[in-house]
Every structure is written in C-alpha cells, then in structure tokens.
Amino acid sequence: MTANLSEEDLRRLLAKYAHAIYNAKLATGPGGTLSARLANSDIIFVKPSGFNLGELKPEDFIGVDLKTLQVVKGTAKPSMETGVLAKCHLAREDVNAVIHAHPPFCISLSSVDLDINTPLYPDHVVFLEEVATLPFYAPGSEELAEAVGKAARKHNCILLKNHGVITLGSSLREAYYRLEIMEESAKIIVFSSVLATMKRPDGKPDSLSAEQADSIRRLQMEAYRKSLAKNW
C-alpha cells in the first residue's frame, strides 16, 4: 500500500483528503486534523496548527518524529492533536493514516448518548465494525491521547463525546471512508430515531440483526470493496 509512495506523493494525498474533509463539512474553521506516514517510517506528516483544512497545500504538512513529537520537517507548529495522532500510529503497525474530524451528526449523537453501534445499513457493518466511544477529554490533552491510543489497539473508529471522531486506516482512503460512513451512520440513526418516536410505541428503528450483518460481511464483493479501500 505504501511501498511505492514517495514523500511528495504522501503530501499530495494529505492535501487531497484535507480538502475532502473540509468540502464535506466534516470539519470547519481551523478544526480537524490528519496524519499519514510512509511504510515503516517513524515520521508522521501532520496538519499545521491553526489552518483550515480546505486551504492546505502539500508543502504545508509538518514532519514530526513519532516517538518524540519533535518537528523534523517544516517550521510551523504542528496540530494540537499531534499527540493523539501519534498514539494511534503507535498502537498498531498497520495504521498508516489517522483522521480527526468534527462531523456534526456524530457529535450530536454522542451528546445524547445514542448508540452509534446500531447497524442500520450495510456499509456500517462492512467498514465500521465496532466503534469505541470515549467520554469527554480536553482537546490536546495527554488524557485524551492516552485514552485514544488505548482504544486504537482494537478499534478503527472512535467516537469522542461532545468533540468528534477519530478514524484509522492502512491508507488515507480507508481512514476517510470510515469517517464518511461514521457520519452517514450517525445521520441515519438520528433521523430514524426521530421518526421512530413518532411512529412506534417503543420509539426504536429497526437495525440489522446479527445474522443479517454476518451475511453482509461474507459477501465476496464486500471483501473486494474493503481491499480497494486499503489502496492510497
């Protein structure tokens, strides 16, 4: 996935997905961040602090040592969530990309404790698996970084209460797909929950059963789609 990528390629991809996050309104103002690394590298390239994701150019991304968090390439201050990003990369060797965003439906869902692990459509089952949910920690704090790093050992998607989401991937494409599908799932859960309260005595929408979810996961075409997402 990363073997043939150059640093220049990686920087272009970071700018591409930064713009995609902003254009999809999954982060606004100077909020949100992302990081990526080349295969087996101890340097992650991260968004500079205070910039809008939609205005970033490939050369703007800052190289940071994964273990010391020291800037090794560039002069701007790295994102305040660099520690969080680094903990995700350190959690598993297969994590080459991390996205932190502030999707509004995910945040809304978390604020009223609606369960995002409610599979209402196939893409949720295939791409999200089990989403970890964390309580609120101050942005940029060591407590947040430690909690996210621990969750990242077993989860690819993390919901941060009243804050946003973290998605991990072996490529930026995979991390971005997970971000989009998390927000779409949250949107469907919010809308269907509102409708269910008006139409049903128990106020609950129908979710996919465990048997239905398993049958979706076993589909050969779904395995193919998942494999494509791992390509940068």
Summary of the structure (lengths in Angstrom):
residues: 232
radius of gyration: 17.6
end to end distance: 6.5
largest distance: 59.0
contacts: 768
relative contact order: 0.15
helix: 45%
strand: 15%
